[in-house]
Amino acid sequence: MAGKVRVTRSANAGKIQGKDVLAYLNYGTGATEALPQWSLFGGQTTADLSMSADEIDANSKDSGGWGESYAGIRSTELSLECIATKADEAYAALKDAFIKSEVVDICRYFTTDGTAERNWYSITDISDTTPHDDMVTFTIKLKGIGAPTFYENVKKIADVKGAMTGGTVVATGG
């Protein structure tokens, strides 16, 4: 005779939780664009991506009295906030890149739905907060260079590899 079973339901009902989105820096021994070595930013609390476009005003007398606008130059911005952790190699490498005015290869990986976004970024701001009664945090703001590459069917962060194309790539794994 079968035992009693309590029915359960997933708490997120197919929704993506923020804790399942992680940001990585391509940094490590032998790292290249084609064969990245992904180093996790430790202590992440946010990894927010913003995509926007400049507005092109196309209003004219023959617009029928309605505004007319088109999307112009598109851009991306990535903002990270992290609790400072000891020996965070990704953060140390990012600070070094900022000091040297170098661009960085960063990937946001959605661990539960198998997607990722990757792009080259210029580091525009690094700051930290050191309150006497709370954790030390740091914030990083990055501006994208060109179009991001979007990945599908990603089973693990190591599946995100190859040259960035500015389109959608289906990861093959292995």
CYANA upper distance limits for C-alpha pairs under 8 A (distance plus 0.5 A):
  9 ARG  CA     13 ALA  CA      7.98
 10 SER  CA     14 GLY  CA      8.33
 12 ASN  CA     16 ILE  CA      7.69
 12 ASN  CA     17 GLN  CA      7.96
 16 ILE  CA     20 ASP  CA      7.59
 16 ILE  CA    112 THR  CA      7.70
 16 ILE  CA    113 ASP  CA      8.21
 17 GLN  CA     21 VAL  CA      8.05
 18 GLY  CA     46 THR  CA      8.18
 19 LYS  CA     45 THR  CA      8.40
 20 ASP  CA    110 PHE  CA      6.35
 20 ASP  CA    111 THR  CA      5.89
 20 ASP  CA    112 THR  CA      6.92
 21 VAL  CA     47 ALA  CA      7.77
 21 VAL  CA    108 ARG  CA      7.11
 21 VAL  CA    109 TYR  CA      6.09
 21 VAL  CA    110 PHE  CA      5.06
 21 VAL  CA    111 THR  CA      6.74
 22 LEU  CA     40 LEU  CA      7.94
 22 LEU  CA     41 PHE  CA      8.49
 22 LEU  CA     44 GLN  CA      8.01
 22 LEU  CA     47 ALA  CA      7.43
 22 LEU  CA    108 ARG  CA      6.06
 22 LEU  CA    109 TYR  CA      5.81
 22 LEU  CA    110 PHE  CA      7.15
 22 LEU  CA    111 THR  CA      8.06
 23 ALA  CA     40 LEU  CA      6.73
 23 ALA  CA     41 PHE  CA      6.75
 23 ALA  CA     44 GLN  CA      8.49
 23 ALA  CA     47 ALA  CA      6.85
 23 ALA  CA    106 ILE  CA      7.51
 23 ALA  CA    107 CYS  CA      6.17
 23 ALA  CA    108 ARG  CA      4.89
 23 ALA  CA    109 TYR  CA      6.84
 24 TYR  CA     38 TRP  CA      6.11
 24 TYR  CA     39 SER  CA      5.75
 24 TYR  CA     40 LEU  CA      4.93
 24 TYR  CA     41 PHE  CA      6.33
 24 TYR  CA     90 ALA  CA      8.15
 24 TYR  CA    106 ILE  CA      6.14
 24 TYR  CA    107 CYS  CA      5.74
 24 TYR  CA    108 ARG  CA      6.91
 24 TYR  CA    109 TYR  CA      8.37
 25 LEU  CA     38 TRP  CA      6.13
 25 LEU  CA     39 SER  CA      5.68
 25 LEU  CA     40 LEU  CA      6.95
 25 LEU  CA     41 PHE  CA      7.66
 25 LEU  CA     90 ALA  CA      6.52
 25 LEU  CA     94 LEU  CA      8.45
 25 LEU  CA    104 VAL  CA      7.81
 25 LEU  CA    105 ASP  CA      6.57
 25 LEU  CA    106 ILE  CA      5.18
 25 LEU  CA    107 CYS  CA      7.10
 26 ASN  CA     31 ALA  CA      7.13
 26 ASN  CA     32 THR  CA      8.22
 26 ASN  CA     33 GLU  CA      8.33
 26 ASN  CA     36 PRO  CA      5.96
 26 ASN  CA     37 GLN  CA      5.79
 26 ASN  CA     38 TRP  CA      5.26
 26 ASN  CA     39 SER  CA      6.70
 26 ASN  CA    104 VAL  CA      7.94
 26 ASN  CA    105 ASP  CA      5.96
 26 ASN  CA    106 ILE  CA      6.61
 26 ASN  CA    107 CYS  CA      8.31
 27 TYR  CA     31 ALA  CA      6.34
 27 TYR  CA     36 PRO  CA      7.73
 27 TYR  CA     37 GLN  CA      5.98
 27 TYR  CA     38 TRP  CA      6.54
 27 TYR  CA     39 SER  CA      6.36
 27 TYR  CA     90 ALA  CA      7.42
 27 TYR  CA     93 ALA  CA      7.95
 28 GLY  CA     37 GLN  CA      5.79
 28 GLY  CA     38 TRP  CA      7.77
 28 GLY  CA     39 SER  CA      7.60
 29 THR  CA     37 GLN  CA      7.75
 30 GLY  CA     37 GLN  CA      7.97
 31 ALA  CA     35 LEU  CA      6.65
 31 ALA  CA     36 PRO  CA      5.31
 31 ALA  CA     37 GLN  CA      5.54
 32 THR  CA     36 PRO  CA      5.59
 32 THR  CA     37 GLN  CA      8.05
 33 GLU  CA    105 ASP  CA      8.20
 33 GLU  CA    161 LYS  CA      7.77
 33 GLU  CA    162 GLY  CA      6.93
 33 GLU  CA    163 ALA  CA      6.28
 33 GLU  CA    164 MET  CA      8.13
 34 ALA  CA    161 LYS  CA      6.06
 34 ALA  CA    162 GLY  CA      4.34
 34 ALA  CA    163 ALA  CA      5.47
 35 LEU  CA    161 LYS  CA      6.07
 35 LEU  CA    162 GLY  CA      6.72
 36 PRO  CA    158 ALA  CA      8.29
 36 PRO  CA    160 VAL  CA      8.35
 36 PRO  CA    161 LYS  CA      6.57
 36 PRO  CA    162 GLY  CA      8.48
 37 GLN  CA    158 ALA  CA      8.13
 38 TRP  CA    157 ILE  CA      7.67
 38 TRP  CA    158 ALA  CA      7.65
 39 SER  CA     89 GLU  CA      7.92
 39 SER  CA     90 ALA  CA      6.22
 40 LEU  CA     90 ALA  CA      6.90
 41 PHE  CA     82 CYS  CA      8.13
 41 PHE  CA     88 ASP  CA      7.36
 41 PHE  CA     89 GLU  CA      8.37
 41 PHE  CA     90 ALA  CA      5.95
 41 PHE  CA     91 TYR  CA      6.80
 42 GLY  CA     82 CYS  CA      7.32
 42 GLY  CA     83 ILE  CA      7.86
 42 GLY  CA     84 ALA  CA      7.76
 42 GLY  CA     85 THR  CA      6.76
 42 GLY  CA     88 ASP  CA      6.50
 42 GLY  CA     90 ALA  CA      8.28
 42 GLY  CA     91 TYR  CA      8.41
 43 GLY  CA     82 CYS  CA      5.39
 43 GLY  CA     83 ILE  CA      5.08
 43 GLY  CA     84 ALA  CA      6.74
 43 GLY  CA     85 THR  CA      6.85
 44 GLN  CA     80 LEU  CA      7.76
 44 GLN  CA     81 GLU  CA      6.47
 44 GLN  CA     82 CYS  CA      4.55
 44 GLN  CA     83 ILE  CA      6.74
 45 THR  CA     80 LEU  CA      8.14
 45 THR  CA     81 GLU  CA      6.07
 45 THR  CA     82 CYS  CA      5.76
 45 THR  CA     83 ILE  CA      7.58
 46 THR  CA     79 SER  CA      7.97
 46 THR  CA     80 LEU  CA      5.90
 46 THR  CA     81 GLU  CA      5.63
 46 THR  CA     82 CYS  CA      7.44
 47 ALA  CA     78 LEU  CA      7.39
 47 ALA  CA     79 SER  CA      6.23
 47 ALA  CA     80 LEU  CA      5.04
 47 ALA  CA     81 GLU  CA      7.25
 47 ALA  CA    108 ARG  CA      8.01
 48 ASP  CA     78 LEU  CA      6.14
 48 ASP  CA     79 SER  CA      5.63
 48 ASP  CA     80 LEU  CA      6.92
 49 LEU  CA     76 THR  CA      7.53
 49 LEU  CA     77 GLU  CA      6.31
 49 LEU  CA     78 LEU  CA      5.07
 49 LEU  CA     79 SER  CA      7.04
 50 SER  CA     76 THR  CA      6.04
 50 SER  CA     77 GLU  CA      5.64
 50 SER  CA     78 LEU  CA      6.87
 51 MET  CA     74 ARG  CA      7.65
 51 MET  CA     75 SER  CA      6.26
 51 MET  CA     76 THR  CA      4.95
 51 MET  CA     77 GLU  CA      7.07
 52 SER  CA     74 ARG  CA      6.04
 52 SER  CA     75 SER  CA      5.97
 52 SER  CA     76 THR  CA      6.90
 53 ALA  CA     71 ALA  CA      6.03
 53 ALA  CA     72 GLY  CA      6.02
 53 ALA  CA     73 ILE  CA      5.87
 53 ALA  CA     74 ARG  CA      4.56
 53 ALA  CA     75 SER  CA      6.69
 54 ASP  CA     71 ALA  CA      6.46
 54 ASP  CA     72 GLY  CA      5.27
 54 ASP  CA     73 ILE  CA      5.90
 54 ASP  CA     74 ARG  CA      6.97
 55 GLU  CA     69 SER  CA      6.92
 55 GLU  CA     70 TYR  CA      6.45
 55 GLU  CA     71 ALA  CA      5.73
 55 GLU  CA     72 GLY  CA      6.11
 56 ILE  CA     69 SER  CA      5.98
 56 ILE  CA     70 TYR  CA      5.53
 56 ILE  CA     71 ALA  CA      6.55
 56 ILE  CA     72 GLY  CA      6.24
 57 ASP  CA     68 GLU  CA      6.94
 57 ASP  CA     69 SER  CA      5.28
 57 ASP  CA     70 TYR  CA      7.22
 58 ALA  CA     67 GLY  CA      8.20
 58 ALA  CA     68 GLU  CA      5.62
 58 ALA  CA     69 SER  CA      5.77
 58 ALA  CA     70 TYR  CA      7.59
 59 ASN  CA     63 SER  CA      6.77
 59 ASN  CA     66 TRP  CA      8.24
 59 ASN  CA     67 GLY  CA      6.09
 59 ASN  CA     68 GLU  CA      5.48
 59 ASN  CA     69 SER  CA      7.53
 60 SER  CA     68 GLU  CA      8.49
 61 LYS  CA     65 GLY  CA      7.89
 63 SER  CA     67 GLY  CA      7.35
 63 SER  CA     68 GLU  CA      7.40
 75 SER  CA    143 LYS  CA      8.18
 75 SER  CA    144 GLY  CA      6.95
 75 SER  CA    145 ILE  CA      8.31
 75 SER  CA    146 GLY  CA      7.91
 75 SER  CA    147 ALA  CA      8.20
 76 THR  CA    143 LYS  CA      6.47
 76 THR  CA    144 GLY  CA      5.40
 76 THR  CA    145 ILE  CA      8.35
 77 GLU  CA    141 LYS  CA      7.63
 77 GLU  CA    142 LEU  CA      6.08
 77 GLU  CA    143 LYS  CA      5.04
 77 GLU  CA    144 GLY  CA      6.23
 78 LEU  CA    141 LYS  CA      6.39
 78 LEU  CA    142 LEU  CA      5.60
 78 LEU  CA    143 LYS  CA      6.98
 78 LEU  CA    144 GLY  CA      8.00
 79 SER  CA    139 THR  CA      7.68
 79 SER  CA    140 ILE  CA      6.16
 79 SER  CA    141 LYS  CA      5.08
 79 SER  CA    142 LEU  CA      6.84
 80 LEU  CA    139 THR  CA      6.09
 80 LEU  CA    140 ILE  CA      5.61
 80 LEU  CA    141 LYS  CA      7.08
 81 GLU  CA    137 THR  CA      7.46
 81 GLU  CA    138 PHE  CA      6.24
 81 GLU  CA    139 THR  CA      4.96
 81 GLU  CA    140 ILE  CA      7.01
 82 CYS  CA    137 THR  CA      6.01
 82 CYS  CA    138 PHE  CA      5.99
 82 CYS  CA    139 THR  CA      7.07
 83 ILE  CA    135 MET  CA      7.07
 83 ILE  CA    136 VAL  CA      6.41
 83 ILE  CA    137 THR  CA      4.80
 83 ILE  CA    138 PHE  CA      6.97
 84 ALA  CA     88 ASP  CA      8.31
 84 ALA  CA    135 MET  CA      8.05
 84 ALA  CA    136 VAL  CA      6.04
 84 ALA  CA    137 THR  CA      5.73
 84 ALA  CA    138 PHE  CA      6.99
 88 ASP  CA     92 ALA  CA      6.89
 89 GLU  CA     93 ALA  CA      6.52
 90 ALA  CA     94 LEU  CA      6.58
 91 TYR  CA     95 LYS  CA      6.69
 92 ALA  CA     96 ASP  CA      6.78
 93 ALA  CA     97 ALA  CA      6.72
 94 LEU  CA     98 PHE  CA      6.73
 94 LEU  CA    104 VAL  CA      8.01
 95 LYS  CA     99 ILE  CA      6.79
 95 LYS  CA    126 ILE  CA      8.21
 96 ASP  CA    100 LYS  CA      6.77
 97 ALA  CA    101 SER  CA      6.40
 97 ALA  CA    102 GLU  CA      5.39
 97 ALA  CA    103 VAL  CA      7.32
 97 ALA  CA    104 VAL  CA      7.77
 98 PHE  CA    102 GLU  CA      6.71
 98 PHE  CA    103 VAL  CA      8.41
 98 PHE  CA    123 ILE  CA      6.47
101 SER  CA    122 SER  CA      8.47
101 SER  CA    123 ILE  CA      8.38
102 GLU  CA    122 SER  CA      7.66
103 VAL  CA    120 TRP  CA      6.92
103 VAL  CA    121 TYR  CA      5.95
103 VAL  CA    122 SER  CA      5.30
103 VAL  CA    123 ILE  CA      7.36
104 VAL  CA    120 TRP  CA      5.97
104 VAL  CA    121 TYR  CA      5.79
104 VAL  CA    122 SER  CA      7.13
104 VAL  CA    123 ILE  CA      8.25
105 ASP  CA    118 ARG  CA      7.70
105 ASP  CA    119 ASN  CA      6.34
105 ASP  CA    120 TRP  CA      5.07
105 ASP  CA    121 TYR  CA      6.90
106 ILE  CA    118 ARG  CA      6.19
106 ILE  CA    119 ASN  CA      6.34
106 ILE  CA    120 TRP  CA      6.94
106 ILE  CA    121 TYR  CA      7.67
107 CYS  CA    116 ALA  CA      7.21
107 CYS  CA    117 GLU  CA      6.05
107 CYS  CA    118 ARG  CA      4.71
107 CYS  CA    119 ASN  CA      7.22
108 ARG  CA    116 ALA  CA      5.96
108 ARG  CA    117 GLU  CA      5.75
108 ARG  CA    118 ARG  CA      6.94
109 TYR  CA    114 GLY  CA      8.19
109 TYR  CA    115 THR  CA      6.73
109 TYR  CA    116 ALA  CA      4.84
109 TYR  CA    117 GLU  CA      7.18
109 TYR  CA    157 ILE  CA      7.26
110 PHE  CA    114 GLY  CA      6.50
110 PHE  CA    115 THR  CA      5.92
110 PHE  CA    116 ALA  CA      6.37
111 THR  CA    115 THR  CA      8.01
111 THR  CA    155 LYS  CA      8.22
111 THR  CA    156 LYS  CA      7.98
114 GLY  CA    152 GLU  CA      6.42
114 GLY  CA    153 ASN  CA      5.43
114 GLY  CA    154 VAL  CA      4.84
114 GLY  CA    155 LYS  CA      6.29
114 GLY  CA    156 LYS  CA      8.44
115 THR  CA    150 PHE  CA      7.79
115 THR  CA    151 TYR  CA      5.88
115 THR  CA    152 GLU  CA      5.14
115 THR  CA    153 ASN  CA      6.78
115 THR  CA    154 VAL  CA      6.20
116 ALA  CA    150 PHE  CA      6.29
116 ALA  CA    151 TYR  CA      5.47
116 ALA  CA    152 GLU  CA      7.27
116 ALA  CA    154 VAL  CA      7.71
116 ALA  CA    160 VAL  CA      8.09
117 GLU  CA    148 PRO  CA      7.02
117 GLU  CA    149 THR  CA      6.26
117 GLU  CA    150 PHE  CA      5.09
117 GLU  CA    151 TYR  CA      6.73
118 ARG  CA    148 PRO  CA      6.11
118 ARG  CA    149 THR  CA      5.72
118 ARG  CA    150 PHE  CA      6.95
118 ARG  CA    164 MET  CA      8.04
119 ASN  CA    144 GLY  CA      6.95
119 ASN  CA    145 ILE  CA      7.51
119 ASN  CA    146 GLY  CA      8.24
119 ASN  CA    147 ALA  CA      7.69
119 ASN  CA    148 PRO  CA      5.23
119 ASN  CA    149 THR  CA      6.77
119 ASN  CA    164 MET  CA      7.73
120 TRP  CA    144 GLY  CA      6.41
120 TRP  CA    145 ILE  CA      5.94
120 TRP  CA    146 GLY  CA      8.14
120 TRP  CA    148 PRO  CA      8.29
121 TYR  CA    142 LEU  CA      6.15
121 TYR  CA    143 LYS  CA      5.77
121 TYR  CA    144 GLY  CA      4.90
121 TYR  CA    145 ILE  CA      6.03
122 SER  CA    142 LEU  CA      5.94
122 SER  CA    143 LYS  CA      5.71
122 SER  CA    144 GLY  CA      6.95
122 SER  CA    145 ILE  CA      7.59
123 ILE  CA    140 ILE  CA      7.94
123 ILE  CA    141 LYS  CA      6.69
123 ILE  CA    142 LEU  CA      5.00
123 ILE  CA    143 LYS  CA      7.05
124 THR  CA    140 ILE  CA      8.26
124 THR  CA    141 LYS  CA      6.11
124 THR  CA    142 LEU  CA      5.93
124 THR  CA    143 LYS  CA      7.28
125 ASP  CA    139 THR  CA      8.23
125 ASP  CA    140 ILE  CA      6.10
125 ASP  CA    141 LYS  CA      5.50
125 ASP  CA    142 LEU  CA      7.56
126 ILE  CA    138 PHE  CA      7.64
126 ILE  CA    139 THR  CA      6.23
126 ILE  CA    140 ILE  CA      5.12
126 ILE  CA    141 LYS  CA      7.11
127 SER  CA    138 PHE  CA      6.03
127 SER  CA    139 THR  CA      5.80
127 SER  CA    140 ILE  CA      7.16
128 ASP  CA    136 VAL  CA      7.61
128 ASP  CA    137 THR  CA      6.03
128 ASP  CA    138 PHE  CA      4.47
128 ASP  CA    139 THR  CA      6.59
129 THR  CA    136 VAL  CA      6.19
129 THR  CA    137 THR  CA      5.80
129 THR  CA    138 PHE  CA      6.69
130 THR  CA    134 ASP  CA      8.07
130 THR  CA    135 MET  CA      7.53
130 THR  CA    136 VAL  CA      5.23
130 THR  CA    137 THR  CA      7.33
131 PRO  CA    135 MET  CA      7.51
131 PRO  CA    136 VAL  CA      7.26
144 GLY  CA    148 PRO  CA      8.11
146 GLY  CA    166 GLY  CA      7.88
147 ALA  CA    165 THR  CA      8.50
147 ALA  CA    166 GLY  CA      5.13
147 ALA  CA    167 GLY  CA      7.94
148 PRO  CA    164 MET  CA      8.16
148 PRO  CA    165 THR  CA      8.30
148 PRO  CA    166 GLY  CA      5.41
148 PRO  CA    167 GLY  CA      7.40
149 THR  CA    164 MET  CA      6.28
149 THR  CA    165 THR  CA      6.38
149 THR  CA    166 GLY  CA      4.85
149 THR  CA    167 GLY  CA      5.41
149 THR  CA    168 THR  CA      6.34
149 THR  CA    169 VAL  CA      7.70
150 PHE  CA    166 GLY  CA      7.96
150 PHE  CA    167 GLY  CA      6.52
150 PHE  CA    168 THR  CA      5.09
150 PHE  CA    169 VAL  CA      6.59
151 TYR  CA    160 VAL  CA      7.58
151 TYR  CA    168 THR  CA      6.15
151 TYR  CA    169 VAL  CA      5.24
151 TYR  CA    170 VAL  CA      6.15
151 TYR  CA    171 ALA  CA      6.82
152 GLU  CA    168 THR  CA      7.89
152 GLU  CA    169 VAL  CA      6.80
152 GLU  CA    170 VAL  CA      5.31
152 GLU  CA    171 ALA  CA      6.39
153 ASN  CA    170 VAL  CA      6.50
153 ASN  CA    171 ALA  CA      5.93
153 ASN  CA    172 THR  CA      7.91
154 VAL  CA    159 ASP  CA      6.28
154 VAL  CA    160 VAL  CA      7.50
154 VAL  CA    170 VAL  CA      8.34
154 VAL  CA    171 ALA  CA      6.13
154 VAL  CA    172 THR  CA      8.31
154 VAL  CA    173 GLY  CA      7.63
155 LYS  CA    159 ASP  CA      7.23
155 LYS  CA    173 GLY  CA      7.58
156 LYS  CA    160 VAL  CA      8.35
156 LYS  CA    173 GLY  CA      8.44
158 ALA  CA    173 GLY  CA      8.21
159 ASP  CA    171 ALA  CA      6.48
159 ASP  CA    172 THR  CA      7.46
159 ASP  CA    173 GLY  CA      5.33
159 ASP  CA    174 GLY  CA      7.29
160 VAL  CA    171 ALA  CA      7.26
